[in-house]
Amino acid sequence: MAQKQSFWFSSNGLASLTLIGAVSYFLFMEHREHLFQFLPFLILLLCPLMHIFMHRGHGHVSHGEGGLRDSKEQEKRSN
């Protein structure tokens, strides 16, 4: 069976990537001062966003139920 080719590797997808790259390059080159002006604020905004999204991997349900759930699991394992 032949697998369906991804859009990004088709001729239209490669043309789209080229266009996106060219537009991004010219926007960056022409508006570099505006981007650097807001860079400190973007770094400060990144801190709370990272805090929110990075805590998903810890496995916390909530801080109040975490200890109770762990103790119940330990009781099941010991029996």
mmJSON file of the N, C-alpha and C atoms, coordinates in Angstrom:
{"data_MODEL":{"atom_site":{
"group_PDB":["ATOM","ATOM","ATOM","ATOM","ATOM","ATOM","ATOM","ATOM","ATOM","ATOM","ATOM","ATOM","ATOM","ATOM","ATOM","ATOM","ATOM","ATOM","ATOM","ATOM","ATOM","ATOM","ATOM","ATOM","ATOM","ATOM","ATOM","ATOM","ATOM","ATOM","ATOM","ATOM","ATOM","ATOM","ATOM","ATOM","ATOM","ATOM","ATOM","ATOM","ATOM","ATOM","ATOM","ATOM","ATOM","ATOM","ATOM","ATOM","ATOM","ATOM","ATOM","ATOM","ATOM","ATOM","ATOM","ATOM","ATOM","ATOM","ATOM","ATOM","ATOM","ATOM","ATOM","ATOM","ATOM","ATOM","ATOM","ATOM","ATOM","ATOM","ATOM","ATOM","ATOM","ATOM","ATOM","ATOM","ATOM","ATOM","ATOM","ATOM","ATOM","ATOM","ATOM","ATOM","ATOM","ATOM","ATOM","ATOM","ATOM","ATOM","ATOM","ATOM","ATOM","ATOM","ATOM","ATOM","ATOM","ATOM","ATOM","ATOM","ATOM","ATOM","ATOM","ATOM","ATOM","ATOM","ATOM","ATOM","ATOM","ATOM","ATOM","ATOM","ATOM","ATOM","ATOM","ATOM","ATOM","ATOM","ATOM","ATOM","ATOM","ATOM","ATOM","ATOM","ATOM","ATOM","ATOM","ATOM","ATOM","ATOM","ATOM","ATOM","ATOM","ATOM","ATOM","ATOM","ATOM","ATOM","ATOM","ATOM","ATOM","ATOM","ATOM","ATOM","ATOM","ATOM","ATOM","ATOM","ATOM","ATOM","ATOM","ATOM","ATOM","ATOM","ATOM","ATOM","ATOM","ATOM","ATOM","ATOM","ATOM","ATOM","ATOM","ATOM","ATOM","ATOM","ATOM","ATOM","ATOM","ATOM","ATOM","ATOM","ATOM","ATOM","ATOM","ATOM","ATOM","ATOM","ATOM","ATOM","ATOM","ATOM","ATOM","ATOM","ATOM","ATOM","ATOM","ATOM","ATOM","ATOM","ATOM","ATOM","ATOM","ATOM","ATOM","ATOM","ATOM","ATOM","ATOM","ATOM","ATOM","ATOM","ATOM","ATOM","ATOM","ATOM","ATOM","ATOM","ATOM","ATOM","ATOM","ATOM","ATOM","ATOM","ATOM","ATOM","ATOM","ATOM","ATOM","ATOM","ATOM","ATOM","ATOM","ATOM","ATOM","ATOM","ATOM","ATOM","ATOM","ATOM","ATOM","ATOM","ATOM","ATOM","ATOM","ATOM","ATOM"],
"id":[1,2,3,4,5,6,7,8,9,10,11,12,13,14,15,16,17,18,19,20,21,22,23,24,25,26,27,28,29,30,31,32,33,34,35,36,37,38,39,40,41,42,43,44,45,46,47,48,49,50,51,52,53,54,55,56,57,58,59,60,61,62,63,64,65,66,67,68,69,70,71,72,73,74,75,76,77,78,79,80,81,82,83,84,85,86,87,88,89,90,91,92,93,94,95,96,97,98,99,100,101,102,103,104,105,106,107,108,109,110,111,112,113,114,115,116,117,118,119,120,121,122,123,124,125,126,127,128,129,130,131,132,133,134,135,136,137,138,139,140,141,142,143,144,145,146,147,148,149,150,151,152,153,154,155,156,157,158,159,160,161,162,163,164,165,166,167,168,169,170,171,172,173,174,175,176,177,178,179,180,181,182,183,184,185,186,187,188,189,190,191,192,193,194,195,196,197,198,199,200,201,202,203,204,205,206,207,208,209,210,211,212,213,214,215,216,217,218,219,220,221,222,223,224,225,226,227,228,229,230,231,232,233,234,235,236,237],
"type_symbol":["N","C","C","N","C","C","N","C","C","N","C","C","N","C","C","N","C","C","N","C","C","N","C","C","N","C","C","N","C","C","N","C","C","N","C","C","N","C","C","N","C","C","N","C","C","N","C","C","N","C","C","N","C","C","N","C","C","N","C","C","N","C","C","N","C","C","N","C","C","N","C","C","N","C","C","N","C","C","N","C","C","N","C","C","N","C","C","N","C","C","N","C","C","N","C","C","N","C","C","N","C","C","N","C","C","N","C","C","N","C","C","N","C","C","N","C","C","N","C","C","N","C","C","N","C","C","N","C","C","N","C","C","N","C","C","N","C","C","N","C","C","N","C","C","N","C","C","N","C","C","N","C","C","N","C","C","N","C","C","N","C","C","N","C","C","N","C","C","N","C","C","N","C","C","N","C","C","N","C","C","N","C","C","N","C","C","N","C","C","N","C","C","N","C","C","N","C","C","N","C","C","N","C","C","N","C","C","N","C","C","N","C","C","N","C","C","N","C","C","N","C","C","N","C","C","N","C","C","N","C","C","N","C","C","N","C","C"],
"label_atom_id":["N","CA","C","N","CA","C","N","CA","C","N","CA","C","N","CA","C","N","CA","C","N","CA","C","N","CA","C","N","CA","C","N","CA","C","N","CA","C","N","CA","C","N","CA","C","N","CA","C","N","CA","C","N","CA","C","N","CA","C","N","CA","C","N","CA","C","N","CA","C","N","CA","C","N","CA","C","N","CA","C","N","CA","C","N","CA","C","N","CA","C","N","CA","C","N","CA","C","N","CA","C","N","CA","C","N","CA","C","N","CA","C","N","CA","C","N","CA","C","N","CA","C","N","CA","C","N","CA","C","N","CA","C","N","CA","C","N","CA","C","N","CA","C","N","CA","C","N","CA","C","N","CA","C","N","CA","C","N","CA","C","N","CA","C","N","CA","C","N","CA","C","N","CA","C","N","CA","C","N","CA","C","N","CA","C","N","CA","C","N","CA","C","N","CA","C","N","CA","C","N","CA","C","N","CA","C","N","CA","C","N","CA","C","N","CA","C","N","CA","C","N","CA","C","N","CA","C","N","CA","C","N","CA","C","N","CA","C","N","CA","C","N","CA","C","N","CA","C","N","CA","C","N","CA","C","N","CA","C","N","CA","C","N","CA","C","N","CA","C","N","CA","C","N","CA","C"],
"label_alt_id":[null,null,null,null,null,null,null,null,null,null,null,null,null,null,null,null,null,null,null,null,null,null,null,null,null,null,null,null,null,null,null,null,null,null,null,null,null,null,null,null,null,null,null,null,null,null,null,null,null,null,null,null,null,null,null,null,null,null,null,null,null,null,null,null,null,null,null,null,null,null,null,null,null,null,null,null,null,null,null,null,null,null,null,null,null,null,null,null,null,null,null,null,null,null,null,null,null,null,null,null,null,null,null,null,null,null,null,null,null,null,null,null,null,null,null,null,null,null,null,null,null,null,null,null,null,null,null,null,null,null,null,null,null,null,null,null,null,null,null,null,null,null,null,null,null,null,null,null,null,null,null,null,null,null,null,null,null,null,null,null,null,null,null,null,null,null,null,null,null,null,null,null,null,null,null,null,null,null,null,null,null,null,null,null,null,null,null,null,null,null,null,null,null,null,null,null,null,null,null,null,null,null,null,null,null,null,null,null,null,null,null,null,null,null,null,null,null,null,null,null,null,null,null,null,null,null,null,null,null,null,null,null,null,null,null,null,null],
"label_comp_id":["MET","MET","MET","ALA","ALA","ALA","GLN","GLN","GLN","LYS","LYS","LYS","GLN","GLN","GLN","SER","SER","SER","PHE","PHE","PHE","TRP","TRP","TRP","PHE","PHE","PHE","SER","SER","SER","SER","SER","SER","ASN","ASN","ASN","GLY","GLY","GLY","LEU","LEU","LEU","ALA","ALA","ALA","SER","SER","SER","LEU","LEU","LEU","THR","THR","THR","LEU","LEU","LEU","ILE","ILE","ILE","GLY","GLY","GLY","ALA","ALA","ALA","VAL","VAL","VAL","SER","SER","SER","TYR","TYR","TYR","PHE","PHE","PHE","LEU","LEU","LEU","PHE","PHE","PHE","MET","MET","MET","GLU","GLU","GLU","HIS","HIS","HIS","ARG","ARG","ARG","GLU","GLU","GLU","HIS","HIS","HIS","LEU","LEU","LEU","PHE","PHE","PHE","GLN","GLN","GLN","PHE","PHE","PHE","LEU","LEU","LEU","PRO","PRO","PRO","PHE","PHE","PHE","LEU","LEU","LEU","ILE","ILE","ILE","LEU","LEU","LEU","LEU","LEU","LEU","LEU","LEU","LEU","CYS","CYS","CYS","PRO","PRO","PRO","LEU","LEU","LEU","MET","MET","MET","HIS","HIS","HIS","ILE","ILE","ILE","PHE","PHE","PHE","MET","MET","MET","HIS","HIS","HIS","ARG","ARG","ARG","GLY","GLY","GLY","HIS","HIS","HIS","GLY","GLY","GLY","HIS","HIS","HIS","VAL","VAL","VAL","SER","SER","SER","HIS","HIS","HIS","GLY","GLY","GLY","GLU","GLU","GLU","GLY","GLY","GLY","GLY","GLY","GLY","LEU","LEU","LEU","ARG","ARG","ARG","ASP","ASP","ASP","SER","SER","SER","LYS","LYS","LYS","GLU","GLU","GLU","GLN","GLN","GLN","GLU","GLU","GLU","LYS","LYS","LYS","ARG","ARG","ARG","SER","SER","SER","ASN","ASN","ASN"],
"label_asym_id":["A","A","A","A","A","A","A","A","A","A","A","A","A","A","A","A","A","A","A","A","A","A","A","A","A","A","A","A","A","A","A","A","A","A","A","A","A","A","A","A","A","A","A","A","A","A","A","A","A","A","A","A","A","A","A","A","A","A","A","A","A","A","A","A","A","A","A","A","A","A","A","A","A","A","A","A","A","A","A","A","A","A","A","A","A","A","A","A","A","A","A","A","A","A","A","A","A","A","A","A","A","A","A","A","A","A","A","A","A","A","A","A","A","A","A","A","A","A","A","A","A","A","A","A","A","A","A","A","A","A","A","A","A","A","A","A","A","A","A","A","A","A","A","A","A","A","A","A","A","A","A","A","A","A","A","A","A","A","A","A","A","A","A","A","A","A","A","A","A","A","A","A","A","A","A","A","A","A","A","A","A","A","A","A","A","A","A","A","A","A","A","A","A","A","A","A","A","A","A","A","A","A","A","A","A","A","A","A","A","A","A","A","A","A","A","A","A","A","A","A","A","A","A","A","A","A","A","A","A","A","A","A","A","A","A","A","A"],
"label_entity_id":["1","1","1","1","1","1","1","1","1","1","1","1","1","1","1","1","1","1","1","1","1","1","1","1","1","1","1","1","1","1","1","1","1","1","1","1","1","1","1","1","1","1","1","1","1","1","1","1","1","1","1","1","1","1","1","1","1","1","1","1","1","1","1","1","1","1","1","1","1","1","1","1","1","1","1","1","1","1","1","1","1","1","1","1","1","1","1","1","1","1","1","1","1","1","1","1","1","1","1","1","1","1","1","1","1","1","1","1","1","1","1","1","1","1","1","1","1","1","1","1","1","1","1","1","1","1","1","1","1","1","1","1","1","1","1","1","1","1","1","1","1","1","1","1","1","1","1","1","1","1","1","1","1","1","1","1","1","1","1","1","1","1","1","1","1","1","1","1","1","1","1","1","1","1","1","1","1","1","1","1","1","1","1","1","1","1","1","1","1","1","1","1","1","1","1","1","1","1","1","1","1","1","1","1","1","1","1","1","1","1","1","1","1","1","1","1","1","1","1","1","1","1","1","1","1","1","1","1","1","1","1","1","1","1","1","1","1"],
"label_seq_id":[1,1,1,2,2,2,3,3,3,4,4,4,5,5,5,6,6,6,7,7,7,8,8,8,9,9,9,10,10,10,11,11,11,12,12,12,13,13,13,14,14,14,15,15,15,16,16,16,17,17,17,18,18,18,19,19,19,20,20,20,21,21,21,22,22,22,23,23,23,24,24,24,25,25,25,26,26,26,27,27,27,28,28,28,29,29,29,30,30,30,31,31,31,32,32,32,33,33,33,34,34,34,35,35,35,36,36,36,37,37,37,38,38,38,39,39,39,40,40,40,41,41,41,42,42,42,43,43,43,44,44,44,45,45,45,46,46,46,47,47,47,48,48,48,49,49,49,50,50,50,51,51,51,52,52,52,53,53,53,54,54,54,55,55,55,56,56,56,57,57,57,58,58,58,59,59,59,60,60,60,61,61,61,62,62,62,63,63,63,64,64,64,65,65,65,66,66,66,67,67,67,68,68,68,69,69,69,70,70,70,71,71,71,72,72,72,73,73,73,74,74,74,75,75,75,76,76,76,77,77,77,78,78,78,79,79,79],
"pdbx_PDB_ins_code":[null,null,null,null,null,null,null,null,null,null,null,null,null,null,null,null,null,null,null,null,null,null,null,null,null,null,null,null,null,null,null,null,null,null,null,null,null,null,null,null,null,null,null,null,null,null,null,null,null,null,null,null,null,null,null,null,null,null,null,null,null,null,null,null,null,null,null,null,null,null,null,null,null,null,null,null,null,null,null,null,null,null,null,null,null,null,null,null,null,null,null,null,null,null,null,null,null,null,null,null,null,null,null,null,null,null,null,null,null,null,null,null,null,null,null,null,null,null,null,null,null,null,null,null,null,null,null,null,null,null,null,null,null,null,null,null,null,null,null,null,null,null,null,null,null,null,null,null,null,null,null,null,null,null,null,null,null,null,null,null,null,null,null,null,null,null,null,null,null,null,null,null,null,null,null,null,null,null,null,null,null,null,null,null,null,null,null,null,null,null,null,null,null,null,null,null,null,null,null,null,null,null,null,null,null,null,null,null,null,null,null,null,null,null,null,null,null,null,null,null,null,null,null,null,null,null,null,null,null,null,null,null,null,null,null,null,null],
"Cartn_x":[0.83,0.0,0.875,0.482,1.22,0.673,1.599,1.179,0.93,-0.012,-0.313,0.832,1.305,2.417,1.951,2.794,2.488,2.379,1.515,1.337,2.632,3.402,4.6,5.695,5.624,6.624,6.121,4.907,4.398,4.93,4.713,5.211,4.517,3.226,2.515,3.016,3.305,3.811,5.187,6.076,7.415,7.351,6.442,6.258,5.73,4.837,4.315,5.417,6.248,7.354,8.342,8.605,9.499,8.911,7.628,6.962,6.944,6.641,6.633,8.026,9.049,10.425,10.822,10.468,10.823,10.103,8.83,8.066,8.617,8.942,9.498,10.832,11.663,12.971,12.813,11.968,11.816,11.118,10.168,9.552,10.577,11.435,12.453,13.461,13.878,14.899,14.355,13.105,12.544,12.029,11.623,11.008,11.799,13.09,13.956,13.903,13.884,13.875,12.614,11.491,10.241,10.281,10.867,10.957,11.865,13.02,13.963,13.43,12.56,11.968,11.098,10.381,9.473,10.063,11.311,11.933,11.941,12.268,12.216,10.821,9.797,8.433,8.044,8.532,8.247,8.924,10.119,10.807,10.046,9.568,8.781,7.463,6.859,5.626,5.892,7.064,7.412,7.49,7.887,8.04,6.728,5.621,4.386,3.84,4.04,3.565,4.316,5.624,6.394,5.97,5.696,5.27,3.96,3.024,1.727,1.883,2.594,2.657,3.66,4.659,5.656,5.157,4.169,3.667,2.753,2.392,1.524,2.223,3.519,4.25,4.521,4.158,4.472,3.499,2.34,1.377,0.544,0.501,-0.3,-1.752,-2.645,-4.074,-4.489,-4.231,-4.359,-3.534,-3.2,-2.32,-3.029,-4.351,-5.085,-5.328,-5.502,-5.833,-4.609,-3.468,-2.292,-1.831,-1.734,-1.279,-2.283,-3.571,-4.617,-4.622,-4.486,-4.471,-3.25,-2.089,-0.88,-0.99,-1.59,-1.711,-2.675,-3.731,-4.659,-3.976,-3.163,-2.449,-1.452,-0.8,0.144,-0.556,-1.765,-2.531,-2.929,-3.316,-3.682,-2.487,-1.334,-0.128,0.316,0.124,0.582,-0.329,-1.588,-2.532,-2.349],
"Cartn_y":[-1.183,0.0,1.248,2.209,3.461,4.405,4.99,5.929,7.29,8.015,9.35,10.283,11.057,11.96,13.16,13.589,14.741,16.0,16.914,18.161,18.954,18.978,19.809,19.312,18.056,17.526,17.497,17.963,18.075,19.372,19.558,20.777,22.02,21.924,23.066,23.363,22.323,22.511,23.142,22.693,23.277,24.73,25.029,26.418,27.262,26.716,27.432,27.695,26.694,26.873,27.926,27.936,28.941,30.338,30.477,31.775,32.226,31.323,31.654,32.078,31.377,31.727,33.093,33.389,34.684,35.826,35.656,36.699,36.901,35.818,35.924,36.656,36.34,36.993,38.501,38.901,40.327,41.059,40.421,41.054,41.261,40.261,40.386,41.476,41.523,42.503,43.933,44.12,45.464,45.948,45.041,45.418,44.914,44.801,44.284,45.179,46.479,47.399,47.213,46.991,46.788,45.492,44.464,43.185,43.286,43.933,44.056,44.971,45.889,46.797,46.038,45.012,44.266,42.965,42.682,41.43,41.243,42.258,42.04,41.677,42.272,41.953,40.533,40.098,38.731,37.713,38.022,37.115,37.033,38.184,38.169,37.423,37.505,36.779,35.287,34.925,33.523,32.804,33.487,32.855,32.25,32.999,32.377,31.322,31.525,30.524,29.205,29.287,28.073,27.42,28.221,27.684,26.912,27.469,26.808,25.514,25.571,24.405,23.35,23.723,22.753,21.922,22.412,21.661,20.508,20.407,19.308,17.958,17.919,16.666,16.111,16.83,16.381,15.325,15.23,14.24,14.687,15.968,16.465,16.554,15.987,16.159,17.488,17.634,18.919,18.798,19.903,19.854,19.291,19.424,18.92,17.428,16.858,15.448,14.571,15.163,14.383,13.444,13.925,13.081,11.995,12.315,11.344,10.234,10.576,9.58,8.677,9.245,8.451,7.469,7.889,6.985,5.84,6.094,5.026,4.03,4.521,3.627,2.772,3.326,2.56,1.464,1.764,0.757,-0.405,-0.085,-1.141,-2.014,-1.416,-2.179,-3.072,-2.616,-3.409,-4.598,-4.535,-5.655,-6.761],
"Cartn_z":[0.0,0.0,0.0,-0.761,-0.812,0.259,1.011,2.036,1.403,1.981,1.484,1.864,0.892,1.119,1.943,2.844,3.681,2.823,3.252,2.506,2.431,3.518,3.567,2.635,2.191,1.259,-0.183,-0.405,-1.77,-2.382,-3.667,-4.313,-3.763,-3.457,-2.871,-1.456,-0.704,0.651,0.668,-0.223,-0.3,-0.762,-1.683,-2.107,-0.946,-0.159,1.011,2.022,2.288,3.223,2.736,1.445,0.878,1.033,0.757,0.895,2.352,3.269,4.695,5.144,4.674,5.025,4.494,3.256,2.662,3.371,3.648,4.34,5.751,6.441,7.793,7.779,6.799,6.694,6.489,5.553,5.284,6.423,7.083,8.253,9.356,9.568,10.608,10.254,9.009,8.613,8.641,8.285,8.237,9.596,10.455,11.729,12.925,12.748,13.811,15.057,14.882,16.019,16.865,16.205,16.944,17.734,17.162,17.872,19.078,18.916,20.027,21.119,20.77,21.74,22.747,22.271,23.139,23.664,23.368,23.797,25.315,26.134,27.589,28.088,27.481,27.9,27.478,26.331,25.895,26.795,27.264,28.183,29.503,29.995,31.23,31.055,29.892,29.618,29.502,29.066,28.903,30.246,31.294,32.611,33.13,33.214,33.699,32.737,31.442,30.492,30.666,30.858,31.091,32.396,33.414,34.703,34.564,33.798,33.608,32.825,31.708,30.834,31.293,32.047,32.483,33.658,34.409,35.55,35.147,33.896,33.466,33.574,33.456,33.475,34.854,35.912,37.26,37.787,37.202,37.651,38.833,39.134,40.247,39.819,40.638,40.401,40.993,42.253,42.945,44.207,44.801,45.964,47.185,47.273,48.422,48.363,47.181,47.045,46.811,46.514,46.154,47.245,48.476,49.575,49.903,49.841,50.134,49.096,47.861,46.802,46.925,47.236,47.377,48.528,49.649,50.784,50.469,49.704,49.326,48.392,47.476,46.56,47.32,48.312,49.107,49.903,50.412,51.146,50.228,48.981,48.035,47.698,47.577,47.221,48.366,49.607,50.746,51.004,50.564,50.807,49.836],
"occupancy":[1.0,1.0,1.0,1.0,1.0,1.0,1.0,1.0,1.0,1.0,1.0,1.0,1.0,1.0,1.0,1.0,1.0,1.0,1.0,1.0,1.0,1.0,1.0,1.0,1.0,1.0,1.0,1.0,1.0,1.0,1.0,1.0,1.0,1.0,1.0,1.0,1.0,1.0,1.0,1.0,1.0,1.0,1.0,1.0,1.0,1.0,1.0,1.0,1.0,1.0,1.0,1.0,1.0,1.0,1.0,1.0,1.0,1.0,1.0,1.0,1.0,1.0,1.0,1.0,1.0,1.0,1.0,1.0,1.0,1.0,1.0,1.0,1.0,1.0,1.0,1.0,1.0,1.0,1.0,1.0,1.0,1.0,1.0,1.0,1.0,1.0,1.0,1.0,1.0,1.0,1.0,1.0,1.0,1.0,1.0,1.0,1.0,1.0,1.0,1.0,1.0,1.0,1.0,1.0,1.0,1.0,1.0,1.0,1.0,1.0,1.0,1.0,1.0,1.0,1.0,1.0,1.0,1.0,1.0,1.0,1.0,1.0,1.0,1.0,1.0,1.0,1.0,1.0,1.0,1.0,1.0,1.0,1.0,1.0,1.0,1.0,1.0,1.0,1.0,1.0,1.0,1.0,1.0,1.0,1.0,1.0,1.0,1.0,1.0,1.0,1.0,1.0,1.0,1.0,1.0,1.0,1.0,1.0,1.0,1.0,1.0,1.0,1.0,1.0,1.0,1.0,1.0,1.0,1.0,1.0,1.0,1.0,1.0,1.0,1.0,1.0,1.0,1.0,1.0,1.0,1.0,1.0,1.0,1.0,1.0,1.0,1.0,1.0,1.0,1.0,1.0,1.0,1.0,1.0,1.0,1.0,1.0,1.0,1.0,1.0,1.0,1.0,1.0,1.0,1.0,1.0,1.0,1.0,1.0,1.0,1.0,1.0,1.0,1.0,1.0,1.0,1.0,1.0,1.0,1.0,1.0,1.0,1.0,1.0,1.0,1.0,1.0,1.0,1.0,1.0,1.0,1.0,1.0,1.0,1.0,1.0,1.0],
"B_iso_or_equiv":[0.0,0.0,0.0,0.0,0.0,0.0,0.0,0.0,0.0,0.0,0.0,0.0,0.0,0.0,0.0,0.0,0.0,0.0,0.0,0.0,0.0,0.0,0.0,0.0,0.0,0.0,0.0,0.0,0.0,0.0,0.0,0.0,0.0,0.0,0.0,0.0,0.0,0.0,0.0,0.0,0.0,0.0,0.0,0.0,0.0,0.0,0.0,0.0,0.0,0.0,0.0,0.0,0.0,0.0,0.0,0.0,0.0,0.0,0.0,0.0,0.0,0.0,0.0,0.0,0.0,0.0,0.0,0.0,0.0,0.0,0.0,0.0,0.0,0.0,0.0,0.0,0.0,0.0,0.0,0.0,0.0,0.0,0.0,0.0,0.0,0.0,0.0,0.0,0.0,0.0,0.0,0.0,0.0,0.0,0.0,0.0,0.0,0.0,0.0,0.0,0.0,0.0,0.0,0.0,0.0,0.0,0.0,0.0,0.0,0.0,0.0,0.0,0.0,0.0,0.0,0.0,0.0,0.0,0.0,0.0,0.0,0.0,0.0,0.0,0.0,0.0,0.0,0.0,0.0,0.0,0.0,0.0,0.0,0.0,0.0,0.0,0.0,0.0,0.0,0.0,0.0,0.0,0.0,0.0,0.0,0.0,0.0,0.0,0.0,0.0,0.0,0.0,0.0,0.0,0.0,0.0,0.0,0.0,0.0,0.0,0.0,0.0,0.0,0.0,0.0,0.0,0.0,0.0,0.0,0.0,0.0,0.0,0.0,0.0,0.0,0.0,0.0,0.0,0.0,0.0,0.0,0.0,0.0,0.0,0.0,0.0,0.0,0.0,0.0,0.0,0.0,0.0,0.0,0.0,0.0,0.0,0.0,0.0,0.0,0.0,0.0,0.0,0.0,0.0,0.0,0.0,0.0,0.0,0.0,0.0,0.0,0.0,0.0,0.0,0.0,0.0,0.0,0.0,0.0,0.0,0.0,0.0,0.0,0.0,0.0,0.0,0.0,0.0,0.0,0.0,0.0,0.0,0.0,0.0,0.0,0.0,0.0],
"pdbx_formal_charge":[null,null,null,null,null,null,null,null,null,null,null,null,null,null,null,null,null,null,null,null,null,null,null,null,null,null,null,null,null,null,null,null,null,null,null,null,null,null,null,null,null,null,null,null,null,null,null,null,null,null,null,null,null,null,null,null,null,null,null,null,null,null,null,null,null,null,null,null,null,null,null,null,null,null,null,null,null,null,null,null,null,null,null,null,null,null,null,null,null,null,null,null,null,null,null,null,null,null,null,null,null,null,null,null,null,null,null,null,null,null,null,null,null,null,null,null,null,null,null,null,null,null,null,null,null,null,null,null,null,null,null,null,null,null,null,null,null,null,null,null,null,null,null,null,null,null,null,null,null,null,null,null,null,null,null,null,null,null,null,null,null,null,null,null,null,null,null,null,null,null,null,null,null,null,null,null,null,null,null,null,null,null,null,null,null,null,null,null,null,null,null,null,null,null,null,null,null,null,null,null,null,null,null,null,null,null,null,null,null,null,null,null,null,null,null,null,null,null,null,null,null,null,null,null,null,null,null,null,null,null,null,null,null,null,null,null,null],
"auth_seq_id":[1,1,1,2,2,2,3,3,3,4,4,4,5,5,5,6,6,6,7,7,7,8,8,8,9,9,9,10,10,10,11,11,11,12,12,12,13,13,13,14,14,14,15,15,15,16,16,16,17,17,17,18,18,18,19,19,19,20,20,20,21,21,21,22,22,22,23,23,23,24,24,24,25,25,25,26,26,26,27,27,27,28,28,28,29,29,29,30,30,30,31,31,31,32,32,32,33,33,33,34,34,34,35,35,35,36,36,36,37,37,37,38,38,38,39,39,39,40,40,40,41,41,41,42,42,42,43,43,43,44,44,44,45,45,45,46,46,46,47,47,47,48,48,48,49,49,49,50,50,50,51,51,51,52,52,52,53,53,53,54,54,54,55,55,55,56,56,56,57,57,57,58,58,58,59,59,59,60,60,60,61,61,61,62,62,62,63,63,63,64,64,64,65,65,65,66,66,66,67,67,67,68,68,68,69,69,69,70,70,70,71,71,71,72,72,72,73,73,73,74,74,74,75,75,75,76,76,76,77,77,77,78,78,78,79,79,79],
"auth_comp_id":["MET","MET","MET","ALA","ALA","ALA","GLN","GLN","GLN","LYS","LYS","LYS","GLN","GLN","GLN","SER","SER","SER","PHE","PHE","PHE","TRP","TRP","TRP","PHE","PHE","PHE","SER","SER","SER","SER","SER","SER","ASN","ASN","ASN","GLY","GLY","GLY","LEU","LEU","LEU","ALA","ALA","ALA","SER","SER","SER","LEU","LEU","LEU","THR","THR","THR","LEU","LEU","LEU","ILE","ILE","ILE","GLY","GLY","GLY","ALA","ALA","ALA","VAL","VAL","VAL","SER","SER","SER","TYR","TYR","TYR","PHE","PHE","PHE","LEU","LEU","LEU","PHE","PHE","PHE","MET","MET","MET","GLU","GLU","GLU","HIS","HIS","HIS","ARG","ARG","ARG","GLU","GLU","GLU","HIS","HIS","HIS","LEU","LEU","LEU","PHE","PHE","PHE","GLN","GLN","GLN","PHE","PHE","PHE","LEU","LEU","LEU","PRO","PRO","PRO","PHE","PHE","PHE","LEU","LEU","LEU","ILE","ILE","ILE","LEU","LEU","LEU","LEU","LEU","LEU","LEU","LEU","LEU","CYS","CYS","CYS","PRO","PRO","PRO","LEU","LEU","LEU","MET","MET","MET","HIS","HIS","HIS","ILE","ILE","ILE","PHE","PHE","PHE","MET","MET","MET","HIS","HIS","HIS","ARG","ARG","ARG","GLY","GLY","GLY","HIS","HIS","HIS","GLY","GLY","GLY","HIS","HIS","HIS","VAL","VAL","VAL","SER","SER","SER","HIS","HIS","HIS","GLY","GLY","GLY","GLU","GLU","GLU","GLY","GLY","GLY","GLY","GLY","GLY","LEU","LEU","LEU","ARG","ARG","ARG","ASP","ASP","ASP","SER","SER","SER","LYS","LYS","LYS","GLU","GLU","GLU","GLN","GLN","GLN","GLU","GLU","GLU","LYS","LYS","LYS","ARG","ARG","ARG","SER","SER","SER","ASN","ASN","ASN"],
"auth_asym_id":["A","A","A","A","A","A","A","A","A","A","A","A","A","A","A","A","A","A","A","A","A","A","A","A","A","A","A","A","A","A","A","A","A","A","A","A","A","A","A","A","A","A","A","A","A","A","A","A","A","A","A","A","A","A","A","A","A","A","A","A","A","A","A","A","A","A","A","A","A","A","A","A","A","A","A","A","A","A","A","A","A","A","A","A","A","A","A","A","A","A","A","A","A","A","A","A","A","A","A","A","A","A","A","A","A","A","A","A","A","A","A","A","A","A","A","A","A","A","A","A","A","A","A","A","A","A","A","A","A","A","A","A","A","A","A","A","A","A","A","A","A","A","A","A","A","A","A","A","A","A","A","A","A","A","A","A","A","A","A","A","A","A","A","A","A","A","A","A","A","A","A","A","A","A","A","A","A","A","A","A","A","A","A","A","A","A","A","A","A","A","A","A","A","A","A","A","A","A","A","A","A","A","A","A","A","A","A","A","A","A","A","A","A","A","A","A","A","A","A","A","A","A","A","A","A","A","A","A","A","A","A","A","A","A","A","A","A"],
"auth_atom_id":["N","CA","C","N","CA","C","N","CA","C","N","CA","C","N","CA","C","N","CA","C","N","CA","C","N","CA","C","N","CA","C","N","CA","C","N","CA","C","N","CA","C","N","CA","C","N","CA","C","N","CA","C","N","CA","C","N","CA","C","N","CA","C","N","CA","C","N","CA","C","N","CA","C","N","CA","C","N","CA","C","N","CA","C","N","CA","C","N","CA","C","N","CA","C","N","CA","C","N","CA","C","N","CA","C","N","CA","C","N","CA","C","N","CA","C","N","CA","C","N","CA","C","N","CA","C","N","CA","C","N","CA","C","N","CA","C","N","CA","C","N","CA","C","N","CA","C","N","CA","C","N","CA","C","N","CA","C","N","CA","C","N","CA","C","N","CA","C","N","CA","C","N","CA","C","N","CA","C","N","CA","C","N","CA","C","N","CA","C","N","CA","C","N","CA","C","N","CA","C","N","CA","C","N","CA","C","N","CA","C","N","CA","C","N","CA","C","N","CA","C","N","CA","C","N","CA","C","N","CA","C","N","CA","C","N","CA","C","N","CA","C","N","CA","C","N","CA","C","N","CA","C","N","CA","C","N","CA","C","N","CA","C","N","CA","C","N","CA","C","N","CA","C","N","CA","C"],
"pdbx_PDB_model_num":[1,1,1,1,1,1,1,1,1,1,1,1,1,1,1,1,1,1,1,1,1,1,1,1,1,1,1,1,1,1,1,1,1,1,1,1,1,1,1,1,1,1,1,1,1,1,1,1,1,1,1,1,1,1,1,1,1,1,1,1,1,1,1,1,1,1,1,1,1,1,1,1,1,1,1,1,1,1,1,1,1,1,1,1,1,1,1,1,1,1,1,1,1,1,1,1,1,1,1,1,1,1,1,1,1,1,1,1,1,1,1,1,1,1,1,1,1,1,1,1,1,1,1,1,1,1,1,1,1,1,1,1,1,1,1,1,1,1,1,1,1,1,1,1,1,1,1,1,1,1,1,1,1,1,1,1,1,1,1,1,1,1,1,1,1,1,1,1,1,1,1,1,1,1,1,1,1,1,1,1,1,1,1,1,1,1,1,1,1,1,1,1,1,1,1,1,1,1,1,1,1,1,1,1,1,1,1,1,1,1,1,1,1,1,1,1,1,1,1,1,1,1,1,1,1,1,1,1,1,1,1,1,1,1,1,1,1]
}}}
